[in-house]
Amino acid sequence: MSIKAKGTNKKTKKVKKKKHLNEKQILRLELLKIYPYLKRDKSFHALRQFLKARIHKSGGIQLLNSKEVKQQRVWCWQVIKQIGKDFVEGKDLTKIALPVRLFEPRSFLERLAEGFAYAPLYLERAHRETDPIERMKNVVCFMFAGLHLSITNSKPFNPILGETYQCYFQNGTQVFCEQTSHHPPVSSFQLLGPNNKYMYCGYGNWSASFRGNSIHVSQKGKYQLDFDDGTKYTWDNPTVRITGILIKDRITNYDGLINFIDKKNDLGCVIYFNPDALGFLKSLIFSSNTPSHCVRGYIFNLSKVKKKNWKEISLCSIKGAWVRNLSFDGKVYWQIDRNLPERPHPSKIFLPSDSRYRKDRRYLAKLQWKQAAEMKIEGEEKQRYDRKLRALHDFKK
């Protein structure tokens, strides 16, 4: 009779070791709760940038890729040493040749098109609306919701004079972009809705200046939206402010205001960014209770704007935050994790001047820095020659 040793038939329990997540994995899990569509559409470049960011407690989007930020700061210091006081005095950065390591492998025209990602949602809704105020709300959401899609850790390539980019959305909306001026750099665009139900077109004169530890990007130009019933909307863009260029946290935010105008229906709309800002001196002593990404605004009658009393002329109040949501009279019209953008698809048939033909962009995507820098210089030289030809034949610069 064999005797089994005591406890030999007991199953040994495997102790599961706790998986320690690194900073990037923890950040990804947090962001997927806020931006669940990141998991489904990894090809959307603008959304992928949120894997490197989070909402900062004081406001704005903070970029957390410390390794990338550290490398960028090394190159920024080198640029400062090369151009000296011009950099410190706020010279327009669009006139300065920057090292290729500060760029991302795409053109600004591609980023511009991604900012229209809410057109299939809100412009379609606006087209169906018969109430002018409701239509204004959806037009505002189209523009406002796309602001967070412009946040990126690296700079896109400046488009070459005459460069183009074409893309489309699933509902049939088409987008055409072209770089129409070298200095100043002007990017023009046209968005055509299906069956010409609406057309959004305009141009942006982009300039960026360095101010100590921050960069301010202005977006002056003309932006107009036309519907097939004759209604026209015009508006402007806020200023982009990026702090922490050389030291401290890298945070991106918006400043200023946006004015929307609908003359046909005597309607206007104003949105103030960071409305509770304390100013430079007060901010040294006090801190605002409202995060800087918050906004407030109103929809009003243009004919009554001279009264300067929002309580008397306001038809609707607006509250929200460009990183989260936007509501009108307490009703949410845009929620970042509920109202999802649509990725634009590059057109299959495009011009020889399309951004996708750029050699510097291709080499940079392969991390071939030297070849990318050489192709960037080659493209800039061709651009200068093209500009001289246009001037010689009296073409628009």
N, C-alpha and C positions, 0 to 999 in steps of 0.2 A: 504494500500500500504506500503510494507516494504521497508525501505531505508537501503541499504548496507553501511556499514561503509567504508569510503574512504580508498582505498588501501588494502582492505581485500582480494580481488581476485588476487592480484599480487603474482606470485611465488617467494618465498624467495630463493635467490641465495646462494648456499653453497660455502663458501670460503674454497678452498683447502689449507690446510696447507702444507708448504714446508717440504718435508721429509729430515731430516738432517742425512746424512750418516756418519757412523763412519769411522775411519781410514782404517780398514780392507775392508769395502765395497767399499770405494773410490779406494783403491789399486786394488781390484779385477776387477773393471770396467776398470781401466787403463791397467791392464795386459791382459785382454781379447781382447783388441785392438791389442796388440802385439802378443799374443799367443792364437788365436781364438780356437785352437784345445783343449784347456783346458776345454771348455764348453762341448765338445762332448765326451771326454774320461777321466773321473775323476778317473778311476782305474789305470792310468799310474802314478806310484809313483814319478818318476823323474820330470814329468811335474807339479805335484801338489805342488812341492816345490817352484815354481815360484809365488804361491799365498802368499808366505812369503818373497818375494824379489822384488827388482827393480834394474834397471841399475843405478849405482852411477855416478854422474856428472864427477868425476875425473877418472872413469873407474872401471870395475868389477861389480860384483853382490853384492848388499847390502841386508842383511837379516833384515827385519823390524819387526819381531815378538818380540817386546821389552820384553814382559813377559817371553817368552821362553829363550831369550838371558840372561836376568837377572838371571833366575834360573840356567842356565848353568854356569854363572860366580860365583855364590855361591859355586857350586860343584868344579869348577876349583880351587878356592882359598883353598878349603879343601884339594884337591889333592896336591897343592903346599906345604901346611903346613906338610903333611904327608911325602913326599919324598924329600922336601927341595932342596938342591943344585943340585941334579941330574936333576930336572925339569928345573931349571934355566940355567944349563950348556948345555942344548940341548940334553939330553939323548933321545934315540930312544923311542918314546911313545908306539911302538908296544910291548915293553918289560915291560910295566907298566900296572898293573891291574887298570882299571878305573871304577868308580861307574856306575851302570846300568842306572842311570838317564841321563847320557850323550849319551845314545844309542837310535837308532830307531829300531822298531820291524821288522828287516830283516837282512839278512846276506850280507856281502860285495860281495859274489858271485852273488846275485840277482842284486845288483847295477851294477856290472861289465857287466852283460848280457844286462841291459837296455841301456848301452852305445853303443851297437851295433844296435840301433834302426833304423839307416839309411841304413843298409845293403840291405834290399829289394829294396830301391830306387837307391842308387849310385853304388852298386856292380853289380846290374843287368844292369845298363847303361854301366858300365865299361866293362862288359863281351861282350856286343854287339858292342863296339867300335873296329874299325880296326886301327885307327890312334893312335900311341903310346902316343902322347902328350895329346890327348883328353881323353884317358884312364887314364893317370896319373892325370888329373884334377879331374876326378870322384873318383879315389881312395883317393885323398887328401880330397875331400869333405866328403867322408864316415867317415874318421877319425876326421876331423876338426869339422863337424857339430854336432858330438856326445859329444863334450866337455861340452856344457852347460847342458847336462843331468846328469852330475856328481855332480852338485851343490846341497847341502843339508844342512839343519840347524843342523842335528844331525849326530852322527857317527854310521855307521852300525856295527853289531857284527863282530868281527874277526872270520873267518871260523875256525872250528875245523879241525885238521889234518885228512885228508881222507874225509872231508865233500864234497858233490857234489851238483850240481844244473843243471837241464835240462829244456830247454824251446824251443819254436819254433815260427816262424813267419808264416803269412798266405800264403806266396808264397812257403812254404815248407822248408825254411832255418831252420836248427837245430843248437842249441847251447848247448855245454857241458862244464861245469866248475868243477874244483876240486882243493881243497887245498892240495898241494903236499909237503909242508914243513911247519914246525912249527916255528923254529928259524934258519934262517930268514924266515918270513912269505912269502910264494910264492904261488900265485894263477895261475893255468894253465887253458887254455881254448882252445876250438876248435869250429869254426863256419863252418858248411858245407852248401853250397848252393844247391838248387834243382838240381838233376841229376849230382851232383859233379862238377858243372860248375866252382866253386871257393871254396877255403878253406882258412880260416883265422885262424891261430893258434899262440900260444906263451905262455909266462908266464910273470908275473910281480912280482918283488921283491919290496914290498912296505915298505917304512920307513917314519916316521914322527918325527920331532924334534920341540921342543918348544924354541922360541927365543924371550924372553921378552914379547911382546904383540902379537906375531904372531906364526903361525905354518906353517912349510914348509913340504910338502909331496912330496917325490921323487918316481918315477915310473920306476925303472931300470928293464930291462929284454929284451926279444926277441919278436918281433912282425913281422910276415911274412904272406903275402897274395899270394896264388898261384892260377893262372887261368889254365883251362884245355888245353890251347895252349902252356904251358910251361913258360909263363911270371911270374916272381916273383918280389914282392915288399917287402922291409923291411923298417922299420922306428922305431923311438924312441918316447918317450912321454915327454911333458913339465913338469915343476915343478908346483905344486899347492901351492899358497900362501894365507893363511887366516889371515887377520889382525883384530884387535879389539877383541881379545880373552878376555881380562880383562877390557879394557876401550875403549871408542870411538866407531865409527861405525864398525859393523861386515861386512867386505868386503872380497869376494873371487875372486882371479884372477889367471892368469897363467903367468909364467916366462920362460925365456930360448928360445929354438928353437926346431924345428922338422926337421929332415933330412929324406927324402924319396929317395930310391935308386932302380932303375930298370936297372940292369946290361945288360940284354939281348938287350935293345934298347939304351944303353949308355945315360940314362936319370937320372937326379937327381932333387930334389926339396928341397928348404929350406924355412922355414917360421919362421920369427923372431917375438916373442911376445914383446909388448911394446918397439918397436924399437927406440923411441925417449926418453927413460928413461934418466934422468939427472944424476943419481948416488946419493949417500947418501948426500954428502956435498952440491952439487949444489941444491938439492931438498929442503934443509933447507932455501935457499934464493930465488930461482926461482921456478916457476911451469911450467910444460910442457903444451903446447897448444893442444897436442894430448892425448886423454884418454888412460889410460893404457891397456884397452882391445883391442886396435887396433893392427893389424899385417901387416907385409909386407914380401914379398918373391919373389922367382924366380924359374922358371923351366929352366934347363940348360943341356948342354952336359957334362957328367962326364969326358970325355977325355980332355976337355978344361978348367977344373976347376983350373988348376995351374996358369992361367993368372991372377986370382984374380981381374978381372975387369968385374963387372956384365953387363955393357953395351955391352961388346964384346961377352960374352958367353951366355947371357940371351936369351931364346927362348920365354919367356912369363913372364910378371910381375904379381904379386899377391898383392891384397889389401883387407882389410876387418876388421872385428871385431868378436871375437868368441861369442859375445852375440847377433849378428845381421845377418851378411852376409859374403860372400866371393866371390870375383870377379877375373877373369883372363883377363888381357888386357882390363879392363873396362866392361866386360860382366859378369853379375851376374850368378853364378852357384848354390849358396845356399842362400836362404832368409828365415829367421826363421819363418815368418808368411805365407810363400808360399809353401816351400818344407817341408812337414810335416813328422815327424818320425812315425814309426809304433810300437805299444806296443807289446813286446814279451809275449807270452802266456805260462804259466807253463805247462810242459808236464803232461799228464794225467797218464802215466805210468812212474814211477821213482824209484830210488834205495832207500833202507832203510837209506842210508847215506845222503839223500836229506836235504837241508836247511829247508824245510817246516816241518820236524819232530822235529826241535829244540824246547825244552820246554821253554827255557828262552825267546825266541822270541814270543812264544804264550802268556806267562804270561805278557810280556811287552805290547803286543797289548791290553791286558785287563786292563792295568795300575795297575797290581798287582806287585808292586815294590819288596816287600820282597821275594816272590816266584821266581820272575825273577832273582834276585841276587843269590839266592840259586842254581837255575838251571845253572846259568852262572858259578859259582864256581865248581859245579859238573862236567860240561862239560870240564872245564879246567883241572881238576884232571884226568879225563879219557884220555885227550889228552897227559898229561905228561907220563902216564902209557903206552900209545900206542907208544909214542916216544922212551921210554926205550926198549920196545919189538923190535922195528924196528932196534935200535942200536945193540941190543943183537944178532939179526939174520942178521946183516949186510945189512939191507934194507936202502935205501936212506932216510936220515932224512928230 
